Every structure is written in C-alpha cells, then in structure tokens.
Amino acid sequence: MARCPVCGFNVTYPGAERCTSCGAVLNVVPTNHCTNPSCPHYAAKTNFDKTVRRCPKCGALTTIGKQIDDLI
C-alpha cells in the first residue's frame, strides 16, 4: 500500500505508479511553494507541508494546490 504524496489517499492497488484518487505520481516527495511572484514566500522558496494548498501569506495556490486544482 502506498500513500499519495499530494492528496494523502491510501492507494491499495498493487504496483500502482499513480494515485487512484488524484492521479499524482507515487513515491515522489513533492516540494510545495507559493506560486505568486509578488509574495515573499515565493522569493524565499518556502517549502510548505504537502497539505498546504494556499499560501498563508498571500492566499495564492501553492504548487501542490495548483496540481490538485488542475486535476479537478
């Protein structure tokens, strides 16, 4: 069983290379940064926890938040 690094879903399908919930690639440790070039967190390349979908400073989507938003 693998845990999705993006959405946290427990993937139980044997040999799965992608999450069966959101489609993210499994077994990858993602970086999660602010996507707003005007934000200090963007300039600092602050790496947020994988559960943070919006920047706590400016409210822009994070890189993981954008990936999830694009899948929906």
C-alpha positions as CSV (number, residue, x, y, z in Angstrom):
1,M,0.0,0.0,0.0
2,A,1.3,3.5,-0.9
3,R,0.2,6.9,0.4
4,C,-0.2,9.6,-2.2
5,P,2.3,12.5,-1.6
6,V,-0.2,15.0,-2.9
7,C,-3.7,14.2,-1.6
8,G,-2.8,11.6,1.1
9,F,-5.0,8.9,-0.3
10,N,-4.1,5.3,0.6
11,V,-3.6,3.6,-2.7
12,T,-4.2,-0.2,-2.3
13,Y,-3.9,-1.2,-5.9
14,P,-0.8,-3.5,-6.2
15,G,2.0,-1.9,-8.3
16,A,0.2,1.4,-8.8
17,E,2.5,4.1,-10.2
18,R,-0.1,6.9,-9.8
19,C,-2.7,7.8,-7.2
20,T,-6.0,6.2,-7.9
21,S,-7.7,9.3,-6.3
22,C,-5.9,12.3,-7.8
23,G,-3.6,10.9,-10.4
24,A,-0.3,12.2,-8.9
25,V,2.8,10.2,-9.3
26,L,3.5,8.0,-6.3
27,N,6.8,7.6,-4.4
28,V,7.8,11.2,-5.0
29,V,8.5,13.7,-2.3
30,P,7.0,16.9,-3.7
31,T,8.1,20.5,-3.0
32,N,5.3,22.8,-2.2
33,H,5.9,26.5,-2.9
34,C,3.8,29.7,-3.3
35,T,3.1,30.4,-7.0
36,N,2.7,34.2,-6.6
37,P,5.9,36.0,-7.8
38,S,5.0,39.1,-5.6
39,C,4.9,37.1,-2.4
40,P,7.9,36.9,0.0
41,H,7.3,33.1,0.4
42,Y,7.8,32.8,-3.4
43,A,11.1,34.6,-3.4
44,A,12.3,32.7,-0.3
45,K,11.2,29.3,-1.9
46,T,9.5,28.5,1.4
47,N,8.6,24.8,1.3
48,F,5.2,24.3,2.9
49,D,3.8,21.0,4.2
50,K,2.2,18.9,1.5
51,T,-1.3,19.6,3.0
52,V,-1.0,23.4,2.4
53,R,-2.9,24.3,-0.8
54,R,-2.8,28.1,-0.4
55,C,0.0,30.3,0.7
56,P,-0.6,31.6,4.3
57,K,0.8,35.0,3.4
58,C,-0.9,35.9,0.1
59,G,-3.6,33.3,-0.4
60,A,-2.2,32.1,-3.8
61,L,-2.3,28.5,-4.7
62,T,0.8,26.5,-3.8
63,T,2.4,24.2,-6.3
64,I,0.5,21.2,-4.9
65,G,-2.7,23.3,-4.6
66,K,-2.3,24.1,-8.3
67,Q,-1.7,20.5,-9.2
68,I,-4.9,19.5,-7.4
69,D,-6.9,22.4,-8.9
70,D,-5.7,21.4,-12.4
71,L,-7.0,17.8,-11.8
72,I,-10.5,18.9,-10.8
